[in-house]
Amino acid sequence: MSVGTTSPSSTQDSPATVNFRIFSAVLLTFTCYLSIGIPLGVLPGYIHADLGYSSFIAGLGISMQYIATLVSRPYAGRSADGIGPKKAVQRGLLMCLGSGVFMSLSALLHGIPALSLLLLVVGRLTLGIAESLVGTGAISWGIGRVGARHTPRVISWNGIASYSAIAIGAPLGVAMEQHWGFISLGVLSVVTPLCGYLIARCSAPSAMVAHGETLAFKHVLLRVLPCGIALGLGTIGFGSIATFITLYYGSFGWANAAYCLSTFGAAFVVSRLLLSHTIHRFGGFRIAMVLFPIEIVGLLMIWLAPAPLWAMLGAALTGFGFSMIFPALAVEAVALVPTRNRGAAIGAYTAFLDVSLGITGPVAGLIIGQFGYPSVYLFAAVCTLLGLAIVIRSALRPRPERVE
């Protein structure tokens, strides 16, 4: 028997109350991802230019966080289900704070490059685990506070919070480093999660911690596998734009590649704001079947773009289509497991996004080496088409009964 995670009054609360409860949960995601975004535009240059290491080492230093995030997804899911999402988020924010401490120590010891780099790597690993705990815990916490029927809105707002925080944090970090040096980033990366931790500590928990038998993570993974694979295939388009759009523009001699990223981000946010309510009304699979084709058209427009405007419009369509795929399929994935396994399901499902972003760079790089920059967007469109096929197949199959 599972312990309910929905507030007894959640179905009777006013829209303003529901929105406030969701906002209070995703605000914690914002503080975590702000800490992630702050060093993002500075760290590669710091490792390469200030510490004197190669570009490969600089890239590896950045990647440590993503590796730690992927590996720690099962732990984050078990934590959210076992000790409760509030405590999981608090642990994550404390680890986020610890990452800022390591970054500050690295700045103070920059005269000893090996030790400074080691501290940065430890900080990146810590930050990766923190991202798993906060990202998984905040979604579980938000759903538990407002009820399962608001799951799409919780996941949509959580995504807006994370992308917005990175968009704000990266330029903020660059400006701070220019004015006050690298150590100022470490200090801000301590203060930001500390504020988040204090907010989390004063917030009401979603429910009692669930007791009783839970599914093993491998069984949860098998249940969410189709949704996860579809998500991973759909994410390749985003990864290709984020990684290669600047070089793609440069190969044609076009300027202002940043506008392409801006239109992608703006369309992403607009889609989340406009369509988050449609998942509850029509179902995640139906929404995904509408939005996957939009992403495919956008990627094909970039592939065939005769001018920058076409590429920019293609990026906007890609962002609009991709935006709601994550929450749409997340709703279907979470519905396949008992309520007490919600955190594990979110962690397992999100891991496919991590894997996709991790492999897109090297795989797309090999394709570009053989066929040129435009070819990577045709490749992404084909992958997205395969994701659509999986969604259609999943929607047509009888849904297994969820056992509580």
KEKE-3310 file (N, C-alpha, C; in steps of 0.2 Angstrom, whole numbers, plus 5000, padded with zeros to 4 digits):
npx = (5004:5003:5009:4999:5004:4999:4992:4978:4969:4972:4965:4955:4960:4963:4967:4978:4984:4988:4997:5007:5012:5018:5027:5035:5042:5049:5057:5068:5074:5078:5088:5098:5101:5106:5118:5124:5125:5132:5147:5148:5151:5164:5173:5179:5189:5196:5202:5210:5217:5221:5225:5233:5231:5227:5214:5207:5208:5201:5188:5185:5185:5173:5164:5164:5154:5142:5143:5143:5130:5123:5127:5122:5109:5100:5103:5098:5084:5080:5083:5073:5062:5064:5069:5061:5056:5058:5069:5079:5080:5086:5098:5104:5105:5114:5125:5127:5131:5143:5150:5152:5161:5172:5176:5179:5190:5199:5201:5208:5220:5226:5239:5245:5243:5239:5233:5223:5216:5212:5203:5193:5188:5183:5173:5165:5160:5153:5143:5137:5130:5122:5114:5106:5099:5092:5085:5077:5071:5064:5054:5047:5043:5035:5024:5019:5014:5004:4996:4994:4987:4992:5004:5010:5011:5020:5032:5034:5036:5047:5056:5057:5062:5075:5081:5080:5088:5101:5102:5103:5113:5125:5130:5130:5140:5151:5152:5155:5167:5175:5175:5178:5185:5189:5186:5175:5165:5164:5161:5148:5142:5141:5133:5121:5115:5114:5104:5093:5093:5089:5076:5070:5071:5062:5050:5034:5034:5029:5023:5021:5035:5036:5032:5035:5036:5046:5048:5063:5076:5080:5069:5060:5067:5065:5051:5050:5057:5053:5048:5059:5069:5062:5062:5076:5080:5073:5080:5092:5091:5090:5103:5111:5109:5113:5126:5133:5128:5134:5146:5140:5134:5146:5152:5145:5148:5139:5133:5129:5125:5121:5108:5100:5101:5094:5081:5077:5077:5068:5056:5055:5052:5040:5032:5031:5024:5012:5007:5007:4995:4989:4993:4987:4974:4973:4982:4999:5005:4998:5000:5014:5014:5010:5019:5032:5033:5033:5046:5054:5051:5057:5071:5074:5072:5083:5093:5092:5093:5093:5097:5101:5090:5080:5086:5086:5072:5069:5076:5068:5056:5060:5064:5051:5044:5052:5051:5039:5040:5048:5040:5028:5030:5036:5025:5018:5028:5029:5017:5017:5022:5022:5016:5025:5037:5039:5050:5061:5057:5056:5070:5076:5070:5074:5088:5090:5089:5101:5111:5109:5112:5126:5131:5128:5137:5150:5146:5139:5149:5158:5149:5148:5162:5162:5152:5149:5143:5128:5123:5121:5110:5100:5103:5098:5085:5081:5083:5074:5062:5062:5060:5047:5040:5042:5034:5021:5019:5020:5008:4998:4999:4991:4990:4999:4992:4994:5001:4998)
npy = (4994:5011:5027:5041:5055:5067:5083:5084:5094:5098:5096:5105:5118:5135:5141:5151:5147:5134:5138:5145:5135:5127:5136:5138:5126:5125:5136:5132:5123:5133:5140:5130:5128:5140:5141:5132:5138:5150:5148:5143:5150:5154:5144:5135:5143:5147:5136:5133:5144:5151:5141:5134:5122:5110:5112:5100:5095:5105:5104:5091:5094:5101:5092:5083:5086:5082:5069:5064:5068:5060:5047:5047:5048:5036:5036:5048:5047:5036:5042:5053:5045:5038:5045:5056:5070:5083:5082:5077:5087:5097:5091:5091:5104:5108:5101:5108:5120:5116:5113:5126:5130:5122:5128:5141:5138:5133:5144:5152:5145:5145:5147:5134:5124:5110:5106:5116:5112:5099:5102:5109:5099:5090:5099:5100:5087:5085:5095:5089:5078:5085:5092:5081:5077:5089:5092:5080:5079:5091:5091:5080:5084:5096:5089:5081:5091:5098:5088:5074:5077:5089:5087:5089:5103:5106:5099:5107:5120:5118:5115:5127:5135:5130:5131:5145:5149:5145:5153:5166:5165:5162:5173:5182:5177:5178:5192:5195:5189:5196:5208:5206:5195:5177:5171:5177:5171:5158:5162:5168:5156:5149:5157:5158:5144:5142:5152:5145:5133:5138:5143:5130:5123:5130:5127:5118:5100:5088:5076:5062:5051:5037:5021:5003:4990:4993:4995:4988:4998:4994:4988:4999:5006:4998:5000:5013:5014:5014:5028:5035:5032:5038:5051:5053:5052:5063:5073:5075:5084:5096:5096:5096:5109:5117:5114:5115:5125:5137:5135:5129:5141:5148:5140:5144:5157:5166:5178:5182:5170:5168:5173:5163:5154:5161:5162:5149:5147:5156:5152:5139:5142:5149:5139:5130:5138:5141:5128:5119:5115:5107:5094:5087:5087:5081:5070:5064:5056:5060:5073:5073:5067:5077:5087:5081:5080:5094:5098:5090:5096:5109:5105:5100:5112:5119:5111:5113:5126:5141:5153:5164:5168:5158:5147:5152:5153:5139:5135:5140:5133:5121:5122:5125:5113:5104:5107:5104:5090:5083:5085:5080:5066:5062:5063:5051:5042:5042:5038:5024:5018:5013:5025:5027:5025:5036:5046:5038:5035:5047:5050:5039:5041:5054:5052:5047:5059:5065:5055:5057:5070:5069:5060:5066:5076:5069:5060:5067:5075:5066:5063:5076:5077:5069:5073:5086:5102:5104:5092:5086:5091:5085:5072:5073:5075:5063:5055:5060:5057:5043:5043:5048:5037:5028:5033:5033:5019:5016:5023:5016:5003:4993:5000:4995:4990:5001:4996:5000)
npz = (5000:4996:5001:4999:4989:4987:4991:5002:4999:4987:4975:4976:4978:4973:4957:4958:4971:4967:4957:4964:4973:4964:4958:4970:4971:4958:4959:4967:4958:4949:4957:4958:4944:4941:4947:4940:4927:4930:4930:4917:4904:4907:4912:4903:4897:4908:4913:4901:4898:4910:4919:4910:4903:4890:4877:4876:4889:4895:4890:4894:4908:4909:4905:4915:4925:4918:4916:4929:4933:4925:4930:4943:4942:4946:4960:4964:4961:4969:4981:4981:4982:4993:5005:5004:4993:4997:5006:4998:4988:4997:5001:4988:4985:4995:4991:4979:4985:4990:4979:4974:4984:4982:4969:4973:4981:4971:4963:4973:4973:4961:4957:4959:4947:4945:4957:4958:4946:4950:4961:4954:4946:4956:4961:4950:4948:4960:4958:4947:4953:4962:4953:4948:4960:4964:4952:4950:4963:4964:4954:4959:4971:4968:4961:4971:4979:4972:4966:4955:4943:4939:4934:4921:4920:4931:4927:4915:4919:4927:4918:4911:4921:4923:4910:4909:4920:4916:4905:4910:4920:4913:4905:4916:4924:4915:4915:4928:4930:4922:4929:4943:4944:4944:4956:4961:4955:4961:4974:4972:4968:4980:4988:4981:4980:4994:4998:4991:4998:5011:5008:5004:5016:5024:5018:5015:5016:5003:5006:5018:5018:5007:5011:5011:4998:4984:4966:4959:4952:4939:4934:4934:4924:4913:4911:4908:4896:4882:4881:4885:4876:4864:4869:4870:4856:4851:4857:4850:4840:4847:4854:4843:4837:4848:4849:4837:4829:4827:4821:4809:4804:4801:4792:4780:4779:4786:4797:4815:4822:4835:4835:4831:4841:4850:4845:4845:4859:4863:4857:4863:4876:4874:4869:4880:4889:4883:4880:4890:4897:4888:4888:4899:4895:4882:4883:4884:4873:4862:4861:4859:4847:4838:4840:4837:4823:4820:4825:4817:4804:4807:4808:4796:4788:4793:4788:4774:4772:4763:4767:4781:4787:4785:4792:4805:4807:4806:4817:4827:4825:4828:4841:4847:4844:4850:4864:4872:4871:4881:4893:4889:4886:4898:4907:4902:4905:4919:4923:4921:4932:4950:4962:4972:4966:4959:4959:4955:4942:4936:4937:4929:4917:4913:4912:4899:4891:4896:4891:4877:4875:4878:4868:4856:4852:4848:4839:4829:4826:4818:4808:4802:4798:4787:4778:4779:4787:4786:4785:4798:4803:4795:4799:4812:4810:4805:4816:4825:4818:4819:4833:4833:4827:4837:4847:4841:4840:4854:4858:4852:4858:4871:4887:4901:4917:4931:4946:4962)
capx = (5000:5007:5007:4998:5008:4995:4989:4971:4965:4975:4960:4950:4964:4962:4973:4983:4987:4992:5003:5012:5015:5023:5033:5040:5046:5054:5062:5074:5078:5081:5094:5103:5104:5109:5124:5127:5126:5137:5154:5148:5155:5171:5177:5184:5195:5200:5206:5215:5222:5224:5229:5238:5230:5224:5207:5204:5207:5196:5182:5184:5183:5166:5160:5163:5147:5137:5145:5141:5123:5120:5128:5119:5101:5097:5103:5093:5077:5079:5083:5067:5057:5065:5069:5056:5059:5061:5076:5083:5082:5090:5104:5107:5107:5120:5131:5128:5135:5150:5154:5155:5167:5178:5178:5182:5197:5202:5203:5213:5226:5227:5246:5246:5238:5237:5229:5217:5212:5209:5198:5188:5185:5179:5167:5160:5157:5148:5138:5133:5126:5117:5109:5102:5095:5087:5080:5072:5067:5060:5048:5043:5040:5030:5019:5016:5011:4998:4992:4996:4984:4996:5011:5013:5013:5026:5037:5035:5039:5053:5061:5058:5066:5082:5084:5081:5093:5107:5103:5104:5119:5131:5132:5132:5147:5156:5153:5158:5174:5179:5176:5180:5190:5186:5184:5168:5160:5164:5157:5141:5140:5140:5127:5114:5111:5112:5097:5089:5092:5085:5069:5068:5070:5055:5044:5031:5035:5024:5019:5026:5039:5032:5035:5033:5040:5046:5051:5070:5077:5080:5062:5057:5070:5062:5045:5050:5062:5051:5047:5065:5072:5059:5065:5083:5080:5071:5084:5097:5090:5092:5110:5115:5109:5117:5134:5136:5125:5139:5150:5136:5134:5152:5153:5142:5150:5134:5134:5124:5122:5117:5101:5097:5100:5089:5075:5076:5076:5061:5051:5055:5048:5033:5028:5030:5019:5005:5004:5007:4989:4986:4994:4982:4968:4974:4987:5006:5007:4995:5004:5021:5013:5009:5025:5038:5033:5035:5053:5057:5051:5062:5077:5074:5073:5090:5097:5091:5092:5097:5099:5101:5083:5077:5089:5083:5065:5070:5078:5062:5051:5063:5063:5044:5042:5055:5050:5034:5041:5050:5035:5023:5032:5037:5018:5017:5032:5028:5010:5018:5025:5018:5017:5031:5042:5039:5056:5065:5054:5059:5077:5077:5068:5079:5094:5090:5091:5109:5114:5108:5117:5132:5134:5127:5143:5155:5143:5138:5156:5160:5145:5151:5168:5161:5146:5148:5139:5121:5121:5120:5103:5096:5103:5094:5078:5079:5082:5067:5057:5062:5057:5040:5038:5041:5028:5015:5019:5018:5001:4994:4999:4987:4994:4998:4989:4998:4999:5000)
capy = (5000:5017:5033:5047:5061:5073:5086:5082:5099:5100:5096:5111:5124:5140:5141:5155:5143:5129:5141:5147:5129:5125:5141:5137:5120:5126:5141:5128:5121:5139:5142:5125:5129:5147:5139:5128:5143:5155:5147:5140:5153:5156:5139:5132:5148:5147:5129:5133:5150:5153:5135:5131:5115:5110:5112:5094:5095:5110:5101:5086:5097:5103:5086:5079:5087:5079:5062:5063:5069:5053:5041:5048:5048:5031:5038:5054:5044:5032:5047:5056:5041:5035:5050:5062:5075:5089:5081:5076:5094:5100:5088:5093:5112:5108:5099:5113:5125:5113:5114:5133:5131:5119:5132:5146:5136:5132:5151:5154:5141:5145:5146:5127:5122:5103:5106:5120:5108:5094:5105:5111:5093:5088:5103:5098:5080:5087:5099:5085:5075:5090:5093:5075:5077:5095:5091:5075:5080:5097:5089:5075:5089:5100:5085:5079:5097:5100:5083:5071:5080:5095:5085:5093:5110:5106:5098:5112:5126:5116:5116:5134:5137:5127:5135:5152:5150:5145:5159:5171:5163:5162:5180:5185:5174:5182:5199:5195:5187:5202:5214:5204:5189:5170:5169:5180:5166:5154:5165:5168:5149:5147:5161:5156:5138:5143:5155:5140:5129:5141:5143:5123:5121:5133:5125:5112:5094:5086:5071:5057:5046:5031:5014:4997:4987:4997:4992:4989:5003:4991:4987:5005:5008:4995:5002:5020:5013:5017:5035:5037:5032:5043:5057:5054:5053:5070:5078:5075:5090:5102:5095:5098:5116:5120:5112:5116:5130:5143:5132:5129:5148:5150:5137:5148:5164:5170:5181:5182:5163:5169:5174:5156:5151:5165:5161:5142:5147:5160:5147:5134:5145:5151:5133:5128:5143:5140:5121:5114:5112:5102:5087:5084:5087:5076:5065:5065:5053:5064:5080:5072:5065:5083:5091:5078:5083:5101:5098:5087:5101:5114:5103:5100:5119:5121:5107:5115:5133:5145:5160:5164:5168:5151:5143:5155:5150:5132:5134:5142:5128:5115:5124:5125:5106:5100:5110:5100:5083:5081:5084:5075:5059:5061:5061:5044:5037:5042:5034:5017:5015:5015:5032:5027:5025:5042:5049:5034:5035:5053:5050:5035:5045:5060:5049:5047:5066:5065:5051:5059:5076:5066:5057:5070:5079:5065:5056:5072:5077:5061:5065:5082:5076:5065:5075:5093:5104:5104:5085:5084:5092:5079:5066:5074:5075:5056:5052:5063:5053:5037:5045:5049:5030:5024:5036:5030:5012:5016:5025:5010:4997:4993:5002:4991:4993:5003:4993:5004)
capz = (5000:4995:5004:4994:4989:4985:4996:5002:4996:4980:4970:4978:4978:4968:4952:4961:4976:4964:4954:4969:4975:4958:4958:4975:4970:4953:4961:4969:4952:4946:4960:4956:4938:4941:4949:4934:4922:4931:4927:4910:4899:4909:4915:4898:4896:4914:4913:4896:4898:4916:4922:4905:4901:4883:4875:4877:4896:4897:4888:4899:4914:4909:4904:4922:4928:4914:4918:4936:4933:4922:4934:4949:4941:4950:4967:4965:4961:4976:4987:4981:4984:5000:5011:5002:4988:5001:5009:4992:4986:5002:5000:4982:4986:4999:4987:4975:4989:4991:4972:4974:4989:4978:4964:4976:4983:4965:4962:4977:4972:4954:4957:4959:4942:4946:4963:4956:4942:4954:4965:4949:4944:4961:4961:4944:4950:4965:4955:4943:4958:4964:4948:4948:4966:4964:4946:4951:4969:4964:4951:4963:4976:4965:4959:4977:4983:4969:4963:4949:4937:4937:4932:4915:4922:4935:4923:4910:4923:4929:4912:4910:4927:4922:4904:4910:4925:4912:4900:4915:4923:4909:4904:4922:4926:4911:4917:4935:4930:4920:4934:4950:4944:4944:4963:4962:4953:4967:4980:4970:4968:4987:4990:4977:4983:5001:4998:4989:5004:5016:5006:5004:5023:5027:5014:5017:5012:4999:5010:5021:5014:5005:5014:5008:4993:4978:4961:4958:4947:4932:4932:4932:4918:4908:4910:4904:4891:4875:4882:4886:4869:4860:4871:4867:4849:4849:4860:4846:4837:4852:4855:4836:4837:4854:4849:4830:4824:4826:4815:4803:4801:4799:4785:4775:4780:4789:4804:4820:4824:4841:4835:4830:4848:4854:4843:4848:4866:4864:4855:4868:4882:4872:4868:4887:4892:4879:4879:4896:4899:4883:4890:4904:4891:4876:4884:4882:4867:4857:4860:4856:4840:4835:4841:4834:4816:4820:4826:4810:4799:4808:4807:4788:4786:4794:4783:4767:4773:4758:4769:4788:4790:4785:4797:4811:4807:4807:4824:4831:4824:4832:4849:4848:4844:4856:4871:4875:4871:4887:4898:4886:4887:4905:4910:4901:4908:4926:4924:4921:4938:4956:4964:4977:4962:4954:4958:4951:4935:4933:4936:4924:4910:4912:4910:4892:4889:4897:4886:4871:4874:4879:4862:4850:4850:4845:4833:4824:4823:4813:4802:4799:4795:4781:4774:4780:4793:4785:4786:4805:4804:4792:4804:4818:4808:4804:4823:4827:4815:4823:4840:4832:4826:4844:4851:4838:4842:4861:4859:4850:4862:4877:4893:4907:4923:4936:4952:4968)
cpx = (5004:5004:5005:5002:5005:4992:4982:4967:4967:4970:4955:4954:4963:4968:4979:4987:4991:4998:5009:5016:5020:5029:5038:5044:5051:5058:5068:5078:5081:5088:5100:5106:5107:5117:5128:5129:5131:5144:5154:5152:5162:5176:5182:5190:5199:5205:5212:5220:5225:5228:5234:5237:5227:5217:5204:5203:5201:5189:5180:5182:5176:5162:5159:5157:5142:5137:5142:5133:5120:5121:5124:5111:5098:5097:5098:5086:5076:5079:5076:5061:5057:5065:5064:5060:5061:5068:5081:5085:5087:5097:5108:5109:5113:5126:5132:5133:5142:5154:5156:5161:5173:5180:5181:5190:5201:5205:5209:5220:5227:5235:5249:5242:5235:5232:5222:5213:5208:5202:5192:5184:5180:5173:5162:5157:5152:5142:5134:5128:5120:5112:5104:5097:5090:5082:5075:5068:5062:5053:5044:5039:5034:5024:5015:5012:5004:4994:4995:4993:4988:5003:5014:5015:5019:5032:5039:5038:5046:5058:5062:5063:5074:5085:5085:5087:5100:5108:5105:5111:5125:5134:5134:5138:5152:5158:5156:5165:5178:5180:5179:5184:5186:5183:5177:5163:5159:5160:5149:5138:5139:5133:5121:5111:5110:5106:5092:5088:5088:5078:5066:5066:5064:5049:5041:5033:5029:5020:5024:5030:5036:5036:5032:5038:5040:5049:5059:5071:5077:5073:5058:5060:5067:5055:5045:5054:5059:5050:5054:5069:5069:5062:5072:5084:5078:5075:5090:5097:5092:5100:5114:5115:5113:5124:5136:5133:5129:5143:5147:5136:5140:5154:5150:5144:5144:5136:5128:5121:5119:5110:5097:5096:5095:5082:5073:5074:5069:5055:5050:5050:5041:5029:5026:5024:5012:5002:5004:5001:4986:4987:4989:4975:4968:4978:4994:5008:5004:4998:5011:5020:5012:5016:5032:5038:5035:5043:5056:5057:5056:5069:5079:5075:5080:5095:5097:5091:5096:5100:5098:5094:5079:5080:5086:5076:5065:5072:5072:5057:5054:5062:5055:5042:5045:5053:5045:5035:5043:5044:5029:5024:5034:5030:5017:5021:5031:5021:5011:5021:5021:5020:5023:5037:5043:5046:5061:5063:5057:5066:5079:5076:5073:5086:5095:5092:5099:5113:5114:5112:5124:5135:5133:5133:5148:5152:5142:5144:5159:5156:5147:5157:5167:5157:5145:5143:5131:5119:5119:5113:5098:5097:5099:5087:5076:5078:5076:5061:5056:5059:5049:5037:5037:5035:5022:5014:5017:5011:4996:4993:4994:4992:4993:4995:4994:4996:5002:5002)
cpy = (5006:5022:5038:5052:5068:5076:5085:5088:5101:5100:5102:5117:5128:5139:5145:5151:5137:5132:5142:5141:5126:5129:5140:5131:5122:5131:5138:5126:5127:5141:5137:5127:5136:5145:5135:5133:5148:5154:5144:5143:5155:5150:5136:5137:5148:5141:5130:5138:5151:5147:5132:5124:5115:5110:5106:5093:5099:5107:5095:5088:5099:5097:5082:5080:5083:5071:5060:5064:5062:5048:5041:5048:5042:5033:5043:5051:5040:5037:5051:5052:5038:5040:5056:5067:5081:5088:5080:5082:5097:5097:5090:5100:5112:5106:5104:5119:5122:5114:5121:5134:5128:5124:5138:5144:5135:5139:5154:5151:5140:5145:5139:5124:5115:5103:5110:5116:5103:5096:5107:5104:5090:5092:5101:5091:5081:5091:5094:5081:5079:5091:5087:5076:5083:5094:5086:5076:5086:5095:5084:5079:5093:5095:5083:5085:5099:5094:5081:5075:5087:5094:5088:5100:5110:5104:5103:5118:5124:5117:5123:5137:5136:5131:5142:5154:5150:5151:5165:5171:5164:5169:5184:5183:5177:5189:5200:5193:5192:5208:5212:5198:5182:5168:5172:5175:5160:5156:5165:5161:5146:5151:5159:5150:5138:5147:5149:5135:5131:5141:5135:5121:5124:5131:5119:5106:5092:5081:5067:5053:5040:5025:5009:4995:4992:4993:4993:4994:5000:4990:4994:5008:5005:4997:5009:5020:5016:5025:5038:5037:5037:5050:5058:5055:5060:5075:5079:5082:5096:5102:5097:5106:5119:5119:5115:5121:5136:5141:5131:5136:5150:5147:5140:5155:5169:5172:5180:5175:5164:5170:5168:5153:5155:5163:5154:5143:5151:5155:5142:5136:5146:5144:5130:5132:5142:5133:5117:5111:5107:5095:5083:5083:5081:5070:5066:5062:5057:5070:5078:5070:5071:5087:5088:5081:5090:5102:5095:5093:5107:5112:5102:5107:5121:5117:5110:5123:5137:5151:5159:5164:5162:5147:5146:5153:5143:5131:5135:5136:5122:5116:5123:5117:5102:5101:5105:5092:5080:5080:5080:5068:5057:5059:5054:5040:5036:5038:5027:5014:5017:5022:5033:5027:5031:5045:5045:5034:5042:5053:5045:5038:5050:5058:5049:5054:5067:5062:5054:5066:5074:5063:5061:5073:5075:5062:5061:5075:5072:5062:5071:5081:5073:5069:5083:5095:5103:5097:5083:5086:5087:5073:5067:5073:5067:5053:5054:5059:5046:5038:5045:5042:5027:5027:5033:5023:5012:5018:5020:5004:4998:4995:4997:4994:4995:5000:4997:4999)
cpz = (5000:4999:4999:4995:4987:4991:4996:4999:4989:4975:4971:4978:4972:4963:4955:4966:4972:4960:4959:4972:4970:4958:4964:4974:4964:4954:4963:4963:4949:4950:4959:4949:4937:4943:4944:4929:4923:4929:4920:4905:4901:4910:4909:4897:4902:4915:4907:4896:4904:4919:4917:4903:4894:4883:4877:4885:4898:4895:4893:4906:4915:4909:4911:4925:4924:4916:4925:4937:4930:4927:4940:4948:4946:4957:4968:4965:4967:4982:4987:4984:4991:5006:5009:4998:4992:5003:5003:4989:4990:5001:4993:4982:4990:4995:4982:4978:4989:4984:4972:4979:4985:4973:4967:4978:4977:4963:4966:4976:4965:4953:4957:4954:4943:4951:4961:4951:4945:4958:4960:4947:4950:4962:4956:4945:4955:4962:4950:4948:4961:4959:4948:4954:4966:4958:4948:4957:4968:4960:4955:4969:4974:4964:4966:4980:4979:4966:4956:4942:4935:4935:4926:4916:4926:4931:4918:4914:4925:4924:4910:4915:4925:4916:4905:4915:4921:4908:4904:4917:4919:4907:4910:4924:4922:4913:4924:4935:4927:4925:4941:4950:4945:4951:4964:4960:4958:4973:4978:4970:4975:4989:4987:4980:4990:5002:4996:4995:5010:5014:5006:5012:5026:5023:5016:5013:5008:5003:5014:5016:5013:5008:5010:5002:4987:4972:4961:4952:4940:4930:4930:4925:4912:4906:4906:4898:4884:4876:4882:4879:4864:4862:4869:4860:4847:4852:4855:4842:4841:4853:4848:4836:4842:4852:4842:4826:4823:4821:4809:4800:4798:4793:4779:4775:4782:4796:4808:4821:4830:4841:4834:4837:4851:4852:4845:4855:4867:4862:4860:4874:4880:4872:4875:4890:4889:4880:4885:4898:4895:4885:4894:4900:4886:4877:4881:4875:4861:4855:4857:4849:4835:4835:4837:4827:4815:4820:4820:4805:4800:4807:4799:4785:4787:4789:4776:4767:4767:4761:4777:4791:4790:4791:4804:4812:4809:4814:4829:4831:4828:4839:4851:4849:4849:4863:4874:4875:4877:4892:4896:4888:4894:4909:4909:4904:4916:4928:4923:4927:4944:4958:4968:4973:4957:4953:4954:4944:4932:4932:4930:4917:4908:4910:4902:4888:4890:4892:4879:4870:4874:4872:4856:4848:4846:4838:4828:4821:4818:4807:4798:4795:4788:4776:4775:4786:4792:4787:4793:4806:4800:4796:4810:4816:4807:4811:4826:4824:4818:4830:4839:4831:4833:4848:4848:4840:4850:4862:4857:4854:4869:4883:4898:4913:4928:4943:4958:4974)
residu = (MET:SER:VAL:GLY:THR:THR:SER:PRO:SER:SER:THR:GLN:ASP:SER:PRO:ALA:THR:VAL:ASN:PHE:ARG:ILE:PHE:SER:ALA:VAL:LEU:LEU:THR:PHE:THR:CYS:TYR:LEU:SER:ILE:GLY:ILE:PRO:LEU:GLY:VAL:LEU:PRO:GLY:TYR:ILE:HIS:ALA:ASP:LEU:GLY:TYR:SER:SER:PHE:ILE:ALA:GLY:LEU:GLY:ILE:SER:MET:GLN:TYR:ILE:ALA:THR:LEU:VAL:SER:ARG:PRO:TYR:ALA:GLY:ARG:SER:ALA:ASP:GLY:ILE:GLY:PRO:LYS:LYS:ALA:VAL:GLN:ARG:GLY:LEU:LEU:MET:CYS:LEU:GLY:SER:GLY:VAL:PHE:MET:SER:LEU:SER:ALA:LEU:LEU:HIS:GLY:ILE:PRO:ALA:LEU:SER:LEU:LEU:LEU:LEU:VAL:VAL:GLY:ARG:LEU:THR:LEU:GLY:ILE:ALA:GLU:SER:LEU:VAL:GLY:THR:GLY:ALA:ILE:SER:TRP:GLY:ILE:GLY:ARG:VAL:GLY:ALA:ARG:HIS:THR:PRO:ARG:VAL:ILE:SER:TRP:ASN:GLY:ILE:ALA:SER:TYR:SER:ALA:ILE:ALA:ILE:GLY:ALA:PRO:LEU:GLY:VAL:ALA:MET:GLU:GLN:HIS:TRP:GLY:PHE:ILE:SER:LEU:GLY:VAL:LEU:SER:VAL:VAL:THR:PRO:LEU:CYS:GLY:TYR:LEU:ILE:ALA:ARG:CYS:SER:ALA:PRO:SER:ALA:MET:VAL:ALA:HIS:GLY:GLU:THR:LEU:ALA:PHE:LYS:HIS:VAL:LEU:LEU:ARG:VAL:LEU:PRO:CYS:GLY:ILE:ALA:LEU:GLY:LEU:GLY:THR:ILE:GLY:PHE:GLY:SER:ILE:ALA:THR:PHE:ILE:THR:LEU:TYR:TYR:GLY:SER:PHE:GLY:TRP:ALA:ASN:ALA:ALA:TYR:CYS:LEU:SER:THR:PHE:GLY:ALA:ALA:PHE:VAL:VAL:SER:ARG:LEU:LEU:LEU:SER:HIS:THR:ILE:HIS:ARG:PHE:GLY:GLY:PHE:ARG:ILE:ALA:MET:VAL:LEU:PHE:PRO:ILE:GLU:ILE:VAL:GLY:LEU:LEU:MET:ILE:TRP:LEU:ALA:PRO:ALA:PRO:LEU:TRP:ALA:MET:LEU:GLY:ALA:ALA:LEU:THR:GLY:PHE:GLY:PHE:SER:MET:ILE:PHE:PRO:ALA:LEU:ALA:VAL:GLU:ALA:VAL:ALA:LEU:VAL:PRO:THR:ARG:ASN:ARG:GLY:ALA:ALA:ILE:GLY:ALA:TYR:THR:ALA:PHE:LEU:ASP:VAL:SER:LEU:GLY:ILE:THR:GLY:PRO:VAL:ALA:GLY:LEU:ILE:ILE:GLY:GLN:PHE:GLY:TYR:PRO:SER:VAL:TYR:LEU:PHE:ALA:ALA:VAL:CYS:THR:LEU:LEU:GLY:LEU:ALA:ILE:VAL:ILE:ARG:SER:ALA:LEU:ARG:PRO:ARG:PRO:GLU:ARG:VAL:GLU)
# end
